[in-house]
Amino acid sequence: MRCIFCKEPSDSSVSQEHVIPESLGNKDHVLPPGWVCDGCNNYLSREVEAPFMDSDYGKRARFDMRIES
C-alpha cells in the first residue's frame, strides 16, 4: 500500500489517520493504518492540526463543542 499523500510505501505504518482531527472530538471517522504513512500523519498533526488548535478559532471551536483538552 502507498501513502495517499506522499505515495511512498506505507505497509509498515501503525498510525490511523483521523479524517476529522481527534482533537475536535472525532473517534469514528478514521482511515486504517497504511492509508497514510507515519511520517505524513505526524507532519499533518504537527504542522496543520496543532497550529489550528492553538489558534483562537480552534480554541473557540473546542469550547463551543465542549470538547475536553
N, CA, C and O atoms as a Tripos MOL2 file, in Angstrom:
@<TRIPOS>MOLECULE
protein
  276   275    69     0     0
PROTEIN
NO_CHARGES

@<TRIPOS>ATOM
      1 N           0.8510   -1.1720    0.0000 N.3       1 MET1
      2 CA          0.0000    0.0000    0.0000 C.3       1 MET1
      3 C           0.8990    1.2390    0.0000 C.2       1 MET1
      4 O           2.0190    1.2060    0.5100 O.2       1 MET1
      5 N           0.3950    2.3230   -0.5760 N.am      2 ARG2
      6 CA          1.1430    3.5770   -0.6350 C.3       2 ARG2
      7 C           0.3610    4.6710    0.0730 C.2       2 ARG2
      8 O          -0.8690    4.6960    0.0340 O.2       2 ARG2
      9 N           1.0820    5.5680    0.7150 N.am      3 CYS3
     10 CA          0.5020    6.7090    1.4160 C.3       3 CYS3
     11 C          -0.2810    7.5670    0.4170 C.2       3 CYS3
     12 O           0.1990    7.8300   -0.6860 O.2       3 CYS3
     13 N          -1.4750    7.9990    0.8000 N.am      4 ILE4
     14 CA         -2.2930    8.7990   -0.1100 C.3       4 ILE4
     15 C          -1.7380   10.2060   -0.3010 C.2       4 ILE4
     16 O          -2.1690   10.9110   -1.2130 O.2       4 ILE4
     17 N          -0.7980   10.6310    0.5330 N.am      5 PHE5
     18 CA         -0.2220   11.9660    0.4110 C.3       5 PHE5
     19 C           1.1160   11.9530   -0.3220 C.2       5 PHE5
     20 O           1.2700   12.6410   -1.3310 O.2       5 PHE5
     21 N           2.0710   11.1920    0.1640 N.am      6 CYS6
     22 CA          3.4210   11.2290   -0.4250 C.3       6 CYS6
     23 C           3.6820   10.1010   -1.4130 C.2       6 CYS6
     24 O           4.6880   10.1150   -2.1220 O.2       6 CYS6
     25 N           2.7890    9.1350   -1.4620 N.am      7 LYS7
     26 CA          2.8860    7.9920   -2.3980 C.3       7 LYS7
     27 C           4.0270    7.0340   -2.0910 C.2       7 LYS7
     28 O           4.3330    6.1610   -2.9030 O.2       7 LYS7
     29 N           4.6570    7.1820   -0.9380 N.am      8 GLU8
     30 CA          5.7130    6.2500   -0.5240 C.3       8 GLU8
     31 C           5.0630    4.9960    0.0620 C.2       8 GLU8
     32 O           3.9220    5.0510    0.5190 O.2       8 GLU8
     33 N           5.7870    3.8510    0.0550 N.am      9 PRO9
     34 CA          5.2370    2.6340    0.6640 C.3       9 PRO9
     35 C           4.8670    2.8850    2.1320 C.2       9 PRO9
     36 O           5.6250    3.5080    2.8760 O.2       9 PRO9
     37 N           3.6990    2.3950    2.5300 N.am     10 SER10
     38 CA          3.2230    2.6520    3.8960 C.3      10 SER10
     39 C           2.7030    1.3890    4.5740 C.2      10 SER10
     40 O           1.9230    1.4680    5.5230 O.2      10 SER10
     41 N           3.1300    0.2290    4.0910 N.am     11 ASP11
     42 CA          2.6540   -1.0380    4.6670 C.3      11 ASP11
     43 C           3.0290   -1.2050    6.1370 C.2      11 ASP11
     44 O           2.3090   -1.8620    6.8890 O.2      11 ASP11
     45 N           4.1420   -0.6190    6.5490 N.am     12 SER12
     46 CA          4.5890   -0.7920    7.9330 C.3      12 SER12
     47 C           4.0610    0.2980    8.8710 C.2      12 SER12
     48 O           4.4020    0.3060   10.0530 O.2      12 SER12
     49 N           3.2470    1.2020    8.3700 N.am     13 SER13
     50 CA          2.7200    2.2980    9.1960 C.3      13 SER13
     51 C           1.7680    1.7580   10.2500 C.2      13 SER13
     52 O           1.0250    0.8070   10.0080 O.2      13 SER13
     53 N           1.8000    2.3770   11.4180 N.am     14 VAL14
     54 CA          0.9380    1.9460   12.5200 C.3      14 VAL14
     55 C          -0.1030    3.0070   12.8770 C.2      14 VAL14
     56 O          -1.0160    2.7370   13.6580 O.2      14 VAL14
     57 N           0.0270    4.2070   12.3150 N.am     15 SER15
     58 CA         -0.8650    5.3150   12.6590 C.3      15 SER15
     59 C          -2.1800    5.2350   11.9070 C.2      15 SER15
     60 O          -2.2250    4.8570   10.7360 O.2      15 SER15
     61 N          -3.2560    5.6000   12.6070 N.am     16 GLN16
     62 CA         -4.5380    5.8100   11.9510 C.3      16 GLN16
     63 C          -4.6430    7.2850   11.6160 C.2      16 GLN16
     64 O          -4.2190    8.1320   12.4030 O.2      16 GLN16
     65 N          -5.1970    7.6010   10.4670 N.am     17 GLU17
     66 CA         -5.4020    8.9980   10.0850 C.3      17 GLU17
     67 C          -6.8490    9.3530   10.3890 C.2      17 GLU17
     68 O          -7.7730    8.7510    9.8430 O.2      17 GLU17
     69 N          -7.0400   10.3340   11.2640 N.am     18 HIS18
     70 CA         -8.3840   10.8040   11.5720 C.3      18 HIS18
     71 C          -8.7990   11.7970   10.4950 C.2      18 HIS18
     72 O          -8.1550   12.8310   10.3170 O.2      18 HIS18
     73 N          -9.8800   11.4800    9.7750 N.am     19 VAL19
     74 CA        -10.3570   12.3400    8.6990 C.3      19 VAL19
     75 C         -10.7080   13.7160    9.2590 C.2      19 VAL19
     76 O         -10.3630   14.7440    8.6770 O.2      19 VAL19
     77 N         -11.3860   13.7170   10.3760 N.am     20 ILE20
     78 CA        -11.6260   14.9270   11.1740 C.3      20 ILE20
     79 C         -10.7350   14.7430   12.3990 C.2      20 ILE20
     80 O         -10.7900   13.6840   13.0230 O.2      20 ILE20
     81 N          -9.9250   15.7190   12.7670 N.am     21 PRO21
     82 CA         -8.9780   15.5200   13.8640 C.3      21 PRO21
     83 C          -9.6360   15.0130   15.1550 C.2      21 PRO21
     84 O         -10.7380   15.4210   15.5210 O.2      21 PRO21
     85 N          -8.9290   14.1230   15.8140 N.am     22 GLU22
     86 CA         -9.3970   13.6010   17.0990 C.3      22 GLU22
     87 C          -9.5250   14.7370   18.1120 C.2      22 GLU22
     88 O         -10.3660   14.6810   19.0090 O.2      22 GLU22
     89 N          -8.6970   15.7580   17.9680 N.am     23 SER23
     90 CA         -8.7490   16.9040   18.8750 C.3      23 SER23
     91 C         -10.0440   17.7000   18.7230 C.2      23 SER23
     92 O         -10.3470   18.5570   19.5530 O.2      23 SER23
     93 N         -10.8100   17.4200   17.6630 N.am     24 LEU24
     94 CA        -12.1300   18.0410   17.5020 C.3      24 LEU24
     95 C         -13.2460   17.0560   17.8480 C.2      24 LEU24
     96 O         -14.4060   17.2560   17.4850 O.2      24 LEU24
     97 N         -12.8750   15.9960   18.5500 N.am     25 GLY25
     98 CA        -13.8690   15.0540   19.0500 C.3      25 GLY25
     99 C         -14.1390   13.8470   18.1830 C.2      25 GLY25
    100 O         -14.9820   13.0230   18.5400 O.2      25 GLY25
    101 N         -13.4580   13.7060   17.0560 N.am     26 ASN26
    102 CA        -13.6960   12.5750   16.1630 C.3      26 ASN26
    103 C         -13.0310   11.3120   16.6860 C.2      26 ASN26
    104 O         -11.8220   11.2850   16.9150 O.2      26 ASN26
    105 N         -13.8190   10.2760   16.8700 N.am     27 LYS27
    106 CA        -13.2800    8.9680   17.2380 C.3      27 LYS27
    107 C         -13.7270    7.9070   16.2510 C.2      27 LYS27
    108 O         -13.2880    6.7590   16.3270 O.2      27 LYS27
    109 N         -14.6010    8.2860   15.3210 N.am     28 ASP28
    110 CA        -15.2050    7.3030   14.4300 C.3      28 ASP28
    111 C         -14.6970    7.3360   13.0000 C.2      28 ASP28
    112 O         -14.6010    6.2860   12.3650 O.2      28 ASP28
    113 N         -14.3730    8.4870   12.4820 N.am     29 HIS29
    114 CA        -14.0140    8.6240   11.0720 C.3      29 HIS29
    115 C         -12.5020    8.5900   10.9090 C.2      29 HIS29
    116 O         -11.8340    9.6240   10.9040 O.2      29 HIS29
    117 N         -11.9760    7.3670   10.7760 N.am     30 VAL30
    118 CA        -10.5280    7.1780   10.6610 C.3      30 VAL30
    119 C         -10.2060    6.2770    9.4700 C.2      30 VAL30
    120 O         -10.9970    5.4140    9.0860 O.2      30 VAL30
    121 N          -9.0370    6.4990    8.9060 N.am     31 LEU31
    122 CA         -8.5130    5.6080    7.8810 C.3      31 LEU31
    123 C          -7.5920    4.6190    8.5880 C.2      31 LEU31
    124 O          -6.8000    5.0280    9.4370 O.2      31 LEU31
    125 N          -7.6740    3.3370    8.2640 N.am     32 PRO32
    126 CA         -6.8290    2.3510    8.9350 C.3      32 PRO32
    127 C          -5.3510    2.5570    8.6280 C.2      32 PRO32
    128 O          -5.0000    3.2370    7.6630 O.2      32 PRO32
    129 N          -4.4820    1.9650    9.4560 N.am     33 PRO33
    130 CA         -3.0430    2.0690    9.2010 C.3      33 PRO33
    131 C          -2.7100    1.6440    7.7730 C.2      33 PRO33
    132 O          -3.2750    0.6900    7.2380 O.2      33 PRO33
    133 N          -1.7830    2.3760    7.1800 N.am     34 GLY34
    134 CA         -1.3440    2.0760    5.8320 C.3      34 GLY34
    135 C          -1.8620    3.0640    4.8030 C.2      34 GLY34
    136 O          -1.2120    3.2750    3.7790 O.2      34 GLY34
    137 N          -3.0020    3.6680    5.0430 N.am     35 TRP35
    138 CA         -3.5260    4.6630    4.1030 C.3      35 TRP35
    139 C          -2.6630    5.9120    4.1150 C.2      35 TRP35
    140 O          -2.4530    6.5400    3.0770 O.2      35 TRP35
    141 N          -2.1640    6.2710    5.2900 N.am     36 VAL36
    142 CA         -1.2840    7.4310    5.4490 C.3      36 VAL36
    143 C          -0.0520    6.9400    6.2080 C.2      36 VAL36
    144 O          -0.1770    6.2900    7.2460 O.2      36 VAL36
    145 N           1.1260    7.2500    5.6950 N.am     37 CYS37
    146 CA          2.3500    6.8060    6.3710 C.3      37 CYS37
    147 C           2.5110    7.5600    7.6880 C.2      37 CYS37
    148 O           1.9280    8.6250    7.8860 O.2      37 CYS37
    149 N           3.3020    6.9950    8.5720 N.am     38 ASP38
    150 CA          3.5220    7.6110    9.8780 C.3      38 ASP38
    151 C           4.1360    9.0010    9.7400 C.2      38 ASP38
    152 O           3.8000    9.9040   10.5070 O.2      38 ASP38
    153 N           5.0340    9.1830    8.7690 N.am     39 GLY39
    154 CA          5.6640   10.4890    8.5730 C.3      39 GLY39
    155 C           4.6650   11.5610    8.1900 C.2      39 GLY39
    156 O           4.6870   12.6550    8.7540 O.2      39 GLY39
    157 N           3.7910   11.2670    7.2420 N.am     40 CYS40
    158 CA          2.7750   12.2480    6.8280 C.3      40 CYS40
    159 C           1.7640   12.4820    7.9410 C.2      40 CYS40
    160 O           1.3240   13.6120    8.1550 O.2      40 CYS40
    161 N           1.3970   11.4250    8.6470 N.am     41 ASN41
    162 CA          0.4550   11.5760    9.7540 C.3      41 ASN41
    163 C           1.0380   12.5050   10.8150 C.2      41 ASN41
    164 O           0.3480   13.3960   11.3100 O.2      41 ASN41
    165 N           2.3000   12.2980   11.1630 N.am     42 ASN42
    166 CA          2.9520   13.1560   12.1580 C.3      42 ASN42
    167 C           3.0890   14.5890   11.6510 C.2      42 ASN42
    168 O           2.8930   15.5430   12.4040 O.2      42 ASN42
    169 N           3.4260   14.7330   10.3760 N.am     43 TYR43
    170 CA          3.5570   16.0750    9.7890 C.3      43 TYR43
    171 C           2.2260   16.8200    9.8530 C.2      43 TYR43
    172 O           2.1810   17.9740   10.2780 O.2      43 TYR43
    173 N           1.1600   16.1750    9.4390 N.am     44 LEU44
    174 CA         -0.1610   16.8220    9.4600 C.3      44 LEU44
    175 C          -0.5620   17.2140   10.8700 C.2      44 LEU44
    176 O          -1.1180   18.2900   11.0900 O.2      44 LEU44
    177 N          -0.2820   16.3480   11.8100 N.am     45 SER45
    178 CA         -0.6140   16.6420   13.2040 C.3      45 SER45
    179 C           0.1760   17.8410   13.7230 C.2      45 SER45
    180 O          -0.3780   18.7330   14.3660 O.2      45 SER45
    181 N           1.4630   17.8500   13.4370 N.am     46 ARG46
    182 CA          2.3620   18.8850   13.9510 C.3      46 ARG46
    183 C           2.2210   20.2140   13.2140 C.2      46 ARG46
    184 O           2.2120   21.2690   13.8480 O.2      46 ARG46
    185 N           2.1110   20.1800   11.8890 N.am     47 GLU47
    186 CA          2.1690   21.3950   11.0830 C.3      47 GLU47
    187 C           0.8080   21.9550   10.6610 C.2      47 GLU47
    188 O           0.7160   23.1170   10.2660 O.2      47 GLU47
    189 N          -0.2350   21.1500   10.7410 N.am     48 VAL48
    190 CA         -1.5600   21.6190   10.3290 C.3      48 VAL48
    191 C          -2.5230   21.6630   11.5090 C.2      48 VAL48
    192 O          -3.0910   22.7120   11.8160 O.2      48 VAL48
    193 N          -2.7050   20.5190   12.1700 N.am     49 GLU49
    194 CA         -3.6860   20.4540   13.2470 C.3      49 GLU49
    195 C          -3.2630   21.2580   14.4770 C.2      49 GLU49
    196 O          -4.0780   21.9920   15.0360 O.2      49 GLU49
    197 N          -2.0220   21.1350   14.9040 N.am     50 ALA50
    198 CA         -1.5790   21.8350   16.1220 C.3      50 ALA50
    199 C          -1.6940   23.3500   15.9990 C.2      50 ALA50
    200 O          -2.2330   23.9820   16.9080 O.2      50 ALA50
    201 N          -1.2100   23.9670   14.9100 N.am     51 PRO51
    202 CA         -1.3860   25.4180   14.8030 C.3      51 PRO51
    203 C          -2.8650   25.8340   14.7890 C.2      51 PRO51
    204 O          -3.2310   26.8620   15.3600 O.2      51 PRO51
    205 N          -3.7010   25.0340   14.1390 N.am     52 PHE52
    206 CA         -5.1300   25.3570   14.1360 C.3      52 PHE52
    207 C          -5.7040   25.2740   15.5460 C.2      52 PHE52
    208 O          -6.4430   26.1590   15.9760 O.2      52 PHE52
    209 N          -5.3610   24.2080   16.2610 N.am     53 MET53
    210 CA         -5.9100   24.0340   17.6040 C.3      53 MET53
    211 C          -5.3790   25.1020   18.5670 C.2      53 MET53
    212 O          -6.0460   25.4280   19.5490 O.2      53 MET53
    213 N          -4.2160   25.6380   18.3040 N.am     54 ASP54
    214 CA         -3.6480   26.7090   19.1370 C.3      54 ASP54
    215 C          -4.1930   28.0900   18.7740 C.2      54 ASP54
    216 O          -3.9960   29.0540   19.5130 O.2      54 ASP54
    217 N          -4.8720   28.1800   17.6420 N.am     55 SER55
    218 CA         -5.4210   29.4700   17.2200 C.3      55 SER55
    219 C          -6.6670   29.8110   18.0390 C.2      55 SER55
    220 O          -7.2720   28.9400   18.6640 O.2      55 SER55
    221 N          -7.0320   31.0690   18.0230 N.am     56 ASP56
    222 CA         -8.2410   31.4860   18.7390 C.3      56 ASP56
    223 C          -9.4680   30.7530   18.2060 C.2      56 ASP56
    224 O         -10.3390   30.3560   18.9790 O.2      56 ASP56
    225 N          -9.5400   30.5700   16.8830 N.am     57 TYR57
    226 CA        -10.6830   29.8780   16.2970 C.3      57 TYR57
    227 C         -10.7350   28.4210   16.7640 C.2      57 TYR57
    228 O         -11.8050   27.9190   17.1100 O.2      57 TYR57
    229 N          -9.5940   27.7490   16.7740 N.am     58 GLY58
    230 CA         -9.5430   26.3570   17.2240 C.3      58 GLY58
    231 C          -9.9380   26.2220   18.6780 C.2      58 GLY58
    232 O         -10.6820   25.3120   19.0430 O.2      58 GLY58
    233 N          -9.4460   27.1180   19.5070 N.am     59 LYS59
    234 CA         -9.8060   27.0840   20.9310 C.3      59 LYS59
    235 C         -11.2930   27.3310   21.1180 C.2      59 LYS59
    236 O         -11.9430   26.6790   21.9350 O.2      59 LYS59
    237 N         -11.8260   28.2780   20.3570 N.am     60 ARG60
    238 CA        -13.2540   28.5920   20.4550 C.3      60 ARG60
    239 C         -14.1120   27.4160   19.9800 C.2      60 ARG60
    240 O         -15.1420   27.1080   20.5790 O.2      60 ARG60
    241 N         -13.6800   26.7700   18.9090 N.am     61 ALA61
    242 CA        -14.4230   25.6200   18.3850 C.3      61 ALA61
    243 C         -14.4910   24.5080   19.4220 C.2      61 ALA61
    244 O         -15.5540   23.9240   19.6360 O.2      61 ALA61
    245 N         -13.3660   24.2100   20.0690 N.am     62 ARG62
    246 CA        -13.3600   23.1750   21.1130 C.3      62 ARG62
    247 C         -14.2420   23.5880   22.2800 C.2      62 ARG62
    248 O         -14.9680   22.7580   22.8270 O.2      62 ARG62
    249 N         -14.1890   24.8480   22.6670 N.am     63 PHE63
    250 CA        -15.0190   25.3430   23.7720 C.3      63 PHE63
    251 C         -16.5020   25.2200   23.4170 C.2      63 PHE63
    252 O         -17.2980   24.7190   24.2110 O.2      63 PHE63
    253 N         -16.8600   25.6790   22.2270 N.am     64 ASP64
    254 CA        -18.2650   25.6270   21.8050 C.3      64 ASP64
    255 C         -18.7980   24.2080   21.7080 C.2      64 ASP64
    256 O         -19.9710   23.9610   21.9850 O.2      64 ASP64
    257 N         -17.9380   23.2740   21.3130 N.am     65 MET65
    258 CA        -18.3560   21.8700   21.1880 C.3      65 MET65
    259 C         -18.1960   21.1020   22.4970 C.2      65 MET65
    260 O         -18.5190   19.9170   22.5780 O.2      65 MET65
    261 N         -17.6960   21.7880   23.5120 N.am     66 ARG66
    262 CA        -17.4890   21.1880   24.8420 C.3      66 ARG66
    263 C         -16.5780   19.9440   24.7740 C.2      66 ARG66
    264 O         -16.8680   18.9020   25.3610 O.2      66 ARG66
    265 N         -15.4820   20.0990   24.0420 N.am     67 ILE67
    266 CA        -14.5050   19.0200   23.9160 C.3      67 ILE67
    267 C         -13.4270   19.2500   24.9680 C.2      67 ILE67
    268 O         -12.8520   20.3340   25.0640 O.2      67 ILE67
    269 N         -13.1660   18.2150   25.7490 N.am     68 GLU68
    270 CA        -12.1500   18.3170   26.7900 C.3      68 GLU68
    271 C         -10.7590   18.4120   26.1760 C.2      68 GLU68
    272 O         -10.5180   17.9140   25.0770 O.2      68 GLU68
    273 N          -9.8490   19.0560   26.8980 N.am     69 SER69
    274 CA         -8.4630   19.1580   26.4320 C.3      69 SER69
    275 C          -7.7610   17.8360   26.5720 C.2      69 SER69
    276 O          -6.5830   17.7230   26.2310 O.2      69 SER69
@<TRIPOS>BOND
     1     1     2 1
     2     2     3 1
     3     3     4 2
     4     3     5 am
     5     5     6 1
     6     6     7 1
     7     7     8 2
     8     7     9 am
     9     9    10 1
    10    10    11 1
    11    11    12 2
    12    11    13 am
    13    13    14 1
    14    14    15 1
    15    15    16 2
    16    15    17 am
    17    17    18 1
    18    18    19 1
    19    19    20 2
    20    19    21 am
    21    21    22 1
    22    22    23 1
    23    23    24 2
    24    23    25 am
    25    25    26 1
    26    26    27 1
    27    27    28 2
    28    27    29 am
    29    29    30 1
    30    30    31 1
    31    31    32 2
    32    31    33 am
    33    33    34 1
    34    34    35 1
    35    35    36 2
    36    35    37 am
    37    37    38 1
    38    38    39 1
    39    39    40 2
    40    39    41 am
    41    41    42 1
    42    42    43 1
    43    43    44 2
    44    43    45 am
    45    45    46 1
    46    46    47 1
    47    47    48 2
    48    47    49 am
    49    49    50 1
    50    50    51 1
    51    51    52 2
    52    51    53 am
    53    53    54 1
    54    54    55 1
    55    55    56 2
    56    55    57 am
    57    57    58 1
    58    58    59 1
    59    59    60 2
    60    59    61 am
    61    61    62 1
    62    62    63 1
    63    63    64 2
    64    63    65 am
    65    65    66 1
    66    66    67 1
    67    67    68 2
    68    67    69 am
    69    69    70 1
    70    70    71 1
    71    71    72 2
    72    71    73 am
    73    73    74 1
    74    74    75 1
    75    75    76 2
    76    75    77 am
    77    77    78 1
    78    78    79 1
    79    79    80 2
    80    79    81 am
    81    81    82 1
    82    82    83 1
    83    83    84 2
    84    83    85 am
    85    85    86 1
    86    86    87 1
    87    87    88 2
    88    87    89 am
    89    89    90 1
    90    90    91 1
    91    91    92 2
    92    91    93 am
    93    93    94 1
    94    94    95 1
    95    95    96 2
    96    95    97 am
    97    97    98 1
    98    98    99 1
    99    99   100 2
   100    99   101 am
   101   101   102 1
   102   102   103 1
   103   103   104 2
   104   103   105 am
   105   105   106 1
   106   106   107 1
   107   107   108 2
   108   107   109 am
   109   109   110 1
   110   110   111 1
   111   111   112 2
   112   111   113 am
   113   113   114 1
   114   114   115 1
   115   115   116 2
   116   115   117 am
   117   117   118 1
   118   118   119 1
   119   119   120 2
   120   119   121 am
   121   121   122 1
   122   122   123 1
   123   123   124 2
   124   123   125 am
   125   125   126 1
   126   126   127 1
   127   127   128 2
   128   127   129 am
   129   129   130 1
   130   130   131 1
   131   131   132 2
   132   131   133 am
   133   133   134 1
   134   134   135 1
   135   135   136 2
   136   135   137 am
   137   137   138 1
   138   138   139 1
   139   139   140 2
   140   139   141 am
   141   141   142 1
   142   142   143 1
   143   143   144 2
   144   143   145 am
   145   145   146 1
   146   146   147 1
   147   147   148 2
   148   147   149 am
   149   149   150 1
   150   150   151 1
   151   151   152 2
   152   151   153 am
   153   153   154 1
   154   154   155 1
   155   155   156 2
   156   155   157 am
   157   157   158 1
   158   158   159 1
   159   159   160 2
   160   159   161 am
   161   161   162 1
   162   162   163 1
   163   163   164 2
   164   163   165 am
   165   165   166 1
   166   166   167 1
   167   167   168 2
   168   167   169 am
   169   169   170 1
   170   170   171 1
   171   171   172 2
   172   171   173 am
   173   173   174 1
   174   174   175 1
   175   175   176 2
   176   175   177 am
   177   177   178 1
   178   178   179 1
   179   179   180 2
   180   179   181 am
   181   181   182 1
   182   182   183 1
   183   183   184 2
   184   183   185 am
   185   185   186 1
   186   186   187 1
   187   187   188 2
   188   187   189 am
   189   189   190 1
   190   190   191 1
   191   191   192 2
   192   191   193 am
   193   193   194 1
   194   194   195 1
   195   195   196 2
   196   195   197 am
   197   197   198 1
   198   198   199 1
   199   199   200 2
   200   199   201 am
   201   201   202 1
   202   202   203 1
   203   203   204 2
   204   203   205 am
   205   205   206 1
   206   206   207 1
   207   207   208 2
   208   207   209 am
   209   209   210 1
   210   210   211 1
   211   211   212 2
   212   211   213 am
   213   213   214 1
   214   214   215 1
   215   215   216 2
   216   215   217 am
   217   217   218 1
   218   218   219 1
   219   219   220 2
   220   219   221 am
   221   221   222 1
   222   222   223 1
   223   223   224 2
   224   223   225 am
   225   225   226 1
   226   226   227 1
   227   227   228 2
   228   227   229 am
   229   229   230 1
   230   230   231 1
   231   231   232 2
   232   231   233 am
   233   233   234 1
   234   234   235 1
   235   235   236 2
   236   235   237 am
   237   237   238 1
   238   238   239 1
   239   239   240 2
   240   239   241 am
   241   241   242 1
   242   242   243 1
   243   243   244 2
   244   243   245 am
   245   245   246 1
   246   246   247 1
   247   247   248 2
   248   247   249 am
   249   249   250 1
   250   250   251 1
   251   251   252 2
   252   251   253 am
   253   253   254 1
   254   254   255 1
   255   255   256 2
   256   255   257 am
   257   257   258 1
   258   258   259 1
   259   259   260 2
   260   259   261 am
   261   261   262 1
   262   262   263 1
   263   263   264 2
   264   263   265 am
   265   265   266 1
   266   266   267 1
   267   267   268 2
   268   267   269 am
   269   269   270 1
   270   270   271 1
   271   271   272 2
   272   271   273 am
   273   273   274 1
   274   274   275 1
   275   275   276 2
@<TRIPOS>SUBSTRUCTURE
     1 MET1         2 RESIDUE 1 A MET
     2 ARG2         6 RESIDUE 1 A ARG
     3 CYS3        10 RESIDUE 1 A CYS
     4 ILE4        14 RESIDUE 1 A ILE
     5 PHE5        18 RESIDUE 1 A PHE
     6 CYS6        22 RESIDUE 1 A CYS
     7 LYS7        26 RESIDUE 1 A LYS
     8 GLU8        30 RESIDUE 1 A GLU
     9 PRO9        34 RESIDUE 1 A PRO
    10 SER10       38 RESIDUE 1 A SER
    11 ASP11       42 RESIDUE 1 A ASP
    12 SER12       46 RESIDUE 1 A SER
    13 SER13       50 RESIDUE 1 A SER
    14 VAL14       54 RESIDUE 1 A VAL
    15 SER15       58 RESIDUE 1 A SER
    16 GLN16       62 RESIDUE 1 A GLN
    17 GLU17       66 RESIDUE 1 A GLU
    18 HIS18       70 RESIDUE 1 A HIS
    19 VAL19       74 RESIDUE 1 A VAL
    20 ILE20       78 RESIDUE 1 A ILE
    21 PRO21       82 RESIDUE 1 A PRO
    22 GLU22       86 RESIDUE 1 A GLU
    23 SER23       90 RESIDUE 1 A SER
    24 LEU24       94 RESIDUE 1 A LEU
    25 GLY25       98 RESIDUE 1 A GLY
    26 ASN26      102 RESIDUE 1 A ASN
    27 LYS27      106 RESIDUE 1 A LYS
    28 ASP28      110 RESIDUE 1 A ASP
    29 HIS29      114 RESIDUE 1 A HIS
    30 VAL30      118 RESIDUE 1 A VAL
    31 LEU31      122 RESIDUE 1 A LEU
    32 PRO32      126 RESIDUE 1 A PRO
    33 PRO33      130 RESIDUE 1 A PRO
    34 GLY34      134 RESIDUE 1 A GLY
    35 TRP35      138 RESIDUE 1 A TRP
    36 VAL36      142 RESIDUE 1 A VAL
    37 CYS37      146 RESIDUE 1 A CYS
    38 ASP38      150 RESIDUE 1 A ASP
    39 GLY39      154 RESIDUE 1 A GLY
    40 CYS40      158 RESIDUE 1 A CYS
    41 ASN41      162 RESIDUE 1 A ASN
    42 ASN42      166 RESIDUE 1 A ASN
    43 TYR43      170 RESIDUE 1 A TYR
    44 LEU44      174 RESIDUE 1 A LEU
    45 SER45      178 RESIDUE 1 A SER
    46 ARG46      182 RESIDUE 1 A ARG
    47 GLU47      186 RESIDUE 1 A GLU
    48 VAL48      190 RESIDUE 1 A VAL
    49 GLU49      194 RESIDUE 1 A GLU
    50 ALA50      198 RESIDUE 1 A ALA
    51 PRO51      202 RESIDUE 1 A PRO
    52 PHE52      206 RESIDUE 1 A PHE
    53 MET53      210 RESIDUE 1 A MET
    54 ASP54      214 RESIDUE 1 A ASP
    55 SER55      218 RESIDUE 1 A SER
    56 ASP56      222 RESIDUE 1 A ASP
    57 TYR57      226 RESIDUE 1 A TYR
    58 GLY58      230 RESIDUE 1 A GLY
    59 LYS59      234 RESIDUE 1 A LYS
    60 ARG60      238 RESIDUE 1 A ARG
    61 ALA61      242 RESIDUE 1 A ALA
    62 ARG62      246 RESIDUE 1 A ARG
    63 PHE63      250 RESIDUE 1 A PHE
    64 ASP64      254 RESIDUE 1 A ASP
    65 MET65      258 RESIDUE 1 A MET
    66 ARG66      262 RESIDUE 1 A ARG
    67 ILE67      266 RESIDUE 1 A ILE
    68 GLU68      270 RESIDUE 1 A GLU
    69 SER69      274 RESIDUE 1 A SER
